[in-house]
Amino acid sequence: MLFVCLFFMLFACGTTKEYKVVKPAFYYWQTRMSFYNDEEKILDSLSVKKMYVRFFDVSYNEVQAAIPIAPLEHDLEYFNRPIYDDSLKKYLPHTAFEIVPTVFIVNGVFEKLNEQQSKELALKIYTKIKAKMKDIKPENVFVKELQMDCDWTATTKERYFLFLKTLKQIAFDKSKLKISATIRLHQYKNFAKTGVPPTDKGMLMFYNLTDLRKPTAKNSILDISEMKKYLIDETYPLPLDAALPLFSWSVLFRGEECLQVFDELAYLREGKLAFMKEIAANRYEAQTDTVYQNFYFREGDIIKVEEVSNAILLEAAELLKTQKYSQDTLTISLFHFDRAIVSHYTVPVLKDVFKKLD
């Protein structure tokens, strides 16, 4: 009898889930919104009708204070064009697609702003987002939520949370929009200390735990053994969605020093960079001094390629399922939608990721 009870307890702990529906989504983190036909087919095959679109970043300089940078070009004009339906042999408008305007704010911004400036930034960001949305046809795209992405710290928490509280009030009063905030795993695990954002919901970023600048880091993007250390056995005080990574990168080391992070060097993996030699799994060494992609490589420099395999991605989805959620619908968003990145994963694998959480 004792064995049966213990088995039941262990089984229950491993399958914690309160939500009823999983909604698939992607992040879109490029500066121009456009898709090729095969990319549209991927979205359709995965039943993705929601996308978190980076509208712009916010940085700080001493002359202009908090300023928007790297804006999304051409706004969302892509969604205003019709699509051609082969089965009907005619052009049709895009079916309604949910967009979550997302803004990345450099944490240092809130080290510079005072309370009043933090409140003013909330209105400026809301106004800029609305301006970018004004030409979008509502039958094609709808917006119910705005998301803020900032890795706040103890020194910026007070002003960042004041900013979020102000933005939440403005967005609701003017447009009945909800506000969400990204939450890193250390903020999730230690929420009693780091605080809970004053928003309607959160987005748990289920990746980037270890320091990519350390050459001994196993995989700074997604390391399952590290992830397990940050799981909790209680319900987070906010309704939570979650994000999983699809991206990869190449980290350049000279001795123990991290010098540069590149988007994955495709030619490196294909063996087309003659000056680099593979010395171990996902590790390459420069054989001679050379300049590549405007960077000076020295003989002996090491590149470590980090990526997320299918197996690790599926295992991470299983871990997410063990956490407790307080809402009926759980959005799982993959970061991020890019032709080169998505091509590394087949549609069946990505479908399995979403199914793992059903």
C-alpha positions in Angstrom: 0.0 0.0 0.0 2.8 2.4 0.9 4.5 1.7 -2.5 1.3 2.4 -4.3 0.8 5.8 -2.5 4.4 6.8 -3.2 4.0 5.9 -6.8 0.9 7.9 -7.1 2.5 10.9 -5.5 5.5 10.8 -7.8 3.4 10.3 -10.9 1.2 13.3 -9.9 4.2 15.5 -9.3 5.6 14.8 -12.7 2.4 15.6 -14.6 1.2 18.8 -12.9 -1.0 20.8 -15.3 -4.0 23.1 -14.7 -4.5 24.6 -18.2 -6.9 23.1 -20.7 -5.7 24.4 -24.1 -2.2 25.0 -25.6 -2.0 27.9 -28.0 1.1 27.7 -30.3 2.9 30.9 -31.1 6.2 32.3 -32.3 8.4 35.3 -31.5 9.3 37.5 -34.5 12.6 39.3 -33.7 13.7 40.7 -37.0 13.5 44.3 -38.3 11.4 43.6 -41.3 8.1 41.6 -41.4 7.7 39.4 -44.4 7.4 35.7 -45.1 8.1 33.4 -48.0 5.4 31.0 -49.1 7.1 28.0 -47.4 7.3 30.0 -44.2 3.6 30.7 -44.4 3.0 27.0 -44.9 5.0 26.2 -41.7 2.8 28.6 -39.7 -0.3 27.1 -41.2 0.9 23.5 -40.6 1.5 24.3 -36.9 -1.8 26.1 -36.6 0.0 29.3 -35.4 -2.3 32.3 -35.3 -0.4 34.3 -32.7 3.0 36.1 -32.9 5.0 38.2 -30.5 6.5 40.8 -32.8 9.4 43.0 -31.7 8.3 46.5 -32.6 11.5 48.3 -31.4 14.1 48.4 -28.6 14.6 51.1 -26.1 18.0 52.2 -25.1 19.5 55.3 -23.4 22.0 58.0 -24.3 22.9 61.1 -22.4 21.6 63.5 -25.0 18.2 62.0 -25.9 17.6 59.9 -22.8 15.4 56.8 -23.4 15.1 56.4 -27.1 13.6 53.8 -29.5 16.1 52.0 -31.7 16.1 49.2 -34.4 12.3 49.7 -35.2 10.4 47.1 -37.3 10.5 48.3 -40.9 7.4 48.6 -43.0 5.4 48.0 -39.8 2.9 45.2 -40.4 2.0 45.9 -44.0 2.6 42.3 -44.7 -0.7 41.4 -43.1 -2.6 43.9 -45.2 -1.9 42.0 -48.5 -4.3 39.3 -49.7 -3.2 35.7 -50.0 -3.8 33.3 -52.9 -5.8 30.2 -52.1 -4.9 27.4 -54.5 -8.0 25.4 -53.7 -10.3 28.4 -54.4 -8.1 29.8 -57.2 -8.5 33.4 -56.0 -7.1 36.0 -53.6 -8.4 36.2 -50.1 -7.6 38.4 -47.1 -5.4 37.0 -44.4 -7.4 35.2 -41.7 -7.3 37.1 -38.4 -3.9 36.8 -36.8 -3.1 37.9 -33.2 -0.1 40.2 -32.9 1.5 41.0 -29.5 3.6 44.1 -29.9 6.7 43.5 -28.0 9.3 46.0 -26.8 12.8 45.1 -25.5 14.1 47.6 -23.0 17.7 47.7 -22.0 17.8 47.3 -18.2 20.2 50.2 -17.9 17.5 52.6 -19.0 15.9 52.3 -15.6 19.2 53.0 -13.9 19.1 56.4 -15.5 15.4 57.4 -15.3 13.7 58.8 -12.2 10.1 58.0 -11.2 8.5 60.7 -13.3 10.6 59.8 -16.4 9.6 56.1 -15.9 6.0 57.1 -16.0 6.5 59.3 -19.1 8.3 56.4 -20.9 5.1 54.3 -20.5 3.0 56.8 -22.4 5.7 57.3 -25.1 6.0 53.6 -25.7 2.2 53.1 -25.8 1.8 56.0 -28.2 4.6 54.7 -30.6 3.1 51.2 -30.6 -0.4 52.6 -31.4 1.1 54.7 -34.2 2.6 51.6 -35.8 -0.7 49.8 -35.6 -2.9 52.5 -37.1 -2.8 51.3 -40.8 -3.4 47.6 -40.1 -6.8 46.3 -41.2 -8.6 44.9 -38.1 -10.1 42.0 -40.1 -6.5 40.8 -40.7 -4.7 41.5 -37.4 -6.0 42.1 -33.9 -4.2 43.1 -30.7 -5.2 42.2 -27.2 -1.9 42.4 -25.4 1.4 44.4 -25.2 4.5 42.7 -23.9 7.5 44.4 -22.3 10.9 42.5 -22.3 13.4 43.7 -19.7 15.8 41.7 -17.5 15.2 43.9 -14.4 17.5 43.8 -11.3 17.3 44.8 -7.7 18.5 48.3 -8.6 16.0 48.8 -11.4 13.0 46.9 -10.1 11.2 49.8 -8.4 11.3 52.1 -11.5 10.6 49.3 -14.0 7.6 48.1 -12.0 6.4 51.7 -11.8 6.7 51.9 -15.6 4.7 48.6 -16.0 2.0 49.8 -13.6 1.6 53.0 -15.5 1.6 51.3 -18.9 -1.0 48.8 -17.7 -3.3 51.7 -16.7 -2.8 53.6 -19.9 -3.3 50.6 -22.1 -6.5 49.6 -20.3 -8.0 53.1 -20.2 -7.3 53.9 -23.8 -7.6 50.5 -25.6 -8.7 47.9 -23.1 -5.4 46.1 -23.7 -3.6 43.8 -21.3 0.1 44.0 -20.4 2.5 41.1 -20.1 6.2 41.0 -19.0 8.9 38.5 -19.7 10.3 36.7 -16.7 13.7 35.0 -16.6 14.1 31.7 -14.8 16.0 33.3 -11.9 13.2 35.8 -11.4 10.7 32.9 -11.5 12.5 30.8 -9.0 13.2 33.6 -6.6 10.0 35.7 -7.1 9.7 36.5 -3.3 13.0 38.3 -3.6 13.1 39.6 -7.2 9.4 40.7 -7.2 6.4 39.9 -9.4 5.7 42.4 -12.3 2.5 44.4 -11.8 1.1 43.1 -15.1 -1.9 41.0 -16.2 0.3 38.0 -17.1 3.9 36.9 -17.5 6.0 35.1 -20.2 8.5 32.6 -18.7 11.6 32.6 -20.8 12.7 28.9 -20.5 16.3 29.3 -21.7 19.6 31.3 -21.3 20.5 30.3 -17.8 24.3 29.9 -17.8 26.8 32.5 -18.8 27.8 32.2 -22.5 31.0 34.0 -21.7 32.4 31.0 -19.8 34.2 28.5 -22.1 33.2 25.7 -19.7 29.5 26.3 -20.0 27.8 23.2 -21.4 25.1 25.0 -23.4 24.2 28.5 -22.3 21.0 28.5 -24.4 19.4 25.4 -23.0 20.9 23.1 -20.4 18.4 20.7 -18.9 20.4 20.0 -15.8 20.5 23.7 -15.1 16.8 24.2 -15.9 15.8 21.6 -13.3 17.4 23.8 -10.6 14.9 26.6 -11.3 11.6 24.7 -11.2 9.2 25.4 -8.4 6.5 23.4 -6.7 4.0 26.3 -6.3 1.9 28.4 -8.6 3.6 31.7 -9.7 1.5 34.7 -8.6 0.8 35.7 -12.2 -0.8 33.7 -15.0 2.1 32.4 -17.1 2.8 31.6 -20.7 6.1 30.2 -21.7 8.8 30.5 -24.4 11.3 27.9 -25.7 14.3 28.6 -27.9 15.0 27.6 -31.4 18.0 29.8 -32.1 21.7 29.0 -32.1 24.9 31.1 -31.9 28.7 30.8 -32.2 30.8 32.1 -29.4 34.4 33.1 -30.0 37.0 32.6 -27.3 40.6 33.7 -27.2 42.0 31.8 -24.3 39.5 32.2 -21.5 38.1 35.5 -22.8 34.8 35.7 -24.8 35.4 38.1 -27.6 32.4 37.9 -29.9 29.0 36.2 -30.4 27.9 35.5 -33.9 24.7 34.2 -35.3 25.4 30.6 -36.2 28.1 30.5 -38.9 26.5 28.3 -41.4 29.7 27.9 -43.5 31.5 26.8 -40.3 29.1 23.8 -39.8 29.4 23.0 -43.5 33.2 22.9 -43.4 33.5 25.8 -45.8 35.7 28.0 -43.6 39.1 26.9 -44.6 40.9 28.6 -41.7 38.8 26.7 -39.1 39.3 23.1 -38.0 36.8 21.0 -36.0 38.7 19.8 -32.9 35.7 18.4 -30.9 31.9 18.3 -31.1 30.7 21.8 -31.8 34.2 23.3 -31.2 36.4 24.8 -33.9 39.9 26.2 -33.8 41.4 28.9 -36.1 44.4 27.5 -37.9 45.8 30.9 -39.1 45.3 34.6 -38.6 42.5 35.9 -40.9 39.7 38.4 -41.2 36.1 37.1 -41.5 32.8 39.0 -41.1 34.8 42.1 -40.2 36.5 40.4 -37.3 40.2 39.5 -36.9 40.7 35.9 -36.0 44.0 34.8 -34.5 45.5 31.4 -34.8 44.3 29.3 -31.8 41.0 31.2 -31.4 38.2 28.8 -30.5 34.6 28.9 -31.6 32.0 27.1 -29.6 28.7 26.5 -31.5 25.6 26.3 -29.2 22.3 25.1 -30.4 19.2 23.3 -29.2 18.7 19.7 -30.5 15.3 18.2 -31.1 15.7 15.9 -28.1 16.6 18.7 -25.7 13.7 20.9 -27.0 11.2 18.1 -26.4 12.7 17.4 -22.9 12.4 21.1 -22.0 8.7 21.0 -23.0 8.2 18.0 -20.7 9.8 20.1 -17.9 7.4 23.0 -18.5 4.5 20.6 -18.2 5.5 19.8 -14.6 5.0 23.4 -13.5 1.7 24.8 -12.1 -0.4 27.3 -14.2 -3.3 29.3 -13.1 -5.1 29.9 -16.5 -7.1 27.8 -18.9 -5.1 28.6 -22.0 -1.3 28.3 -22.1 0.5 30.0 -24.9 3.8 28.3 -25.9 5.9 30.6 -28.0 9.0 29.5 -29.9 11.9 32.0 -30.1 12.1 32.9 -32.9 10.6 32.7 -36.4 13.3 33.0 -39.0 13.8 31.2 -42.3 17.2 29.9 -41.5 16.4 28.9 -37.9 13.1 27.2 -38.5 14.7 25.2 -41.4 16.7 23.3 -38.8 13.5 21.8 -37.3 10.9 19.8 -39.1 7.2 20.6 -38.8 6.6 17.2 -37.1 9.2 18.0 -34.4 7.7 21.4 -33.7 4.3 19.8 -33.6 5.6 17.4 -31.0 6.8 20.3 -28.9 3.3 21.7 -28.7 1.8 18.2 -28.2 4.1 17.5 -25.3 2.3 20.2 -23.3 -1.3 19.0 -24.2 
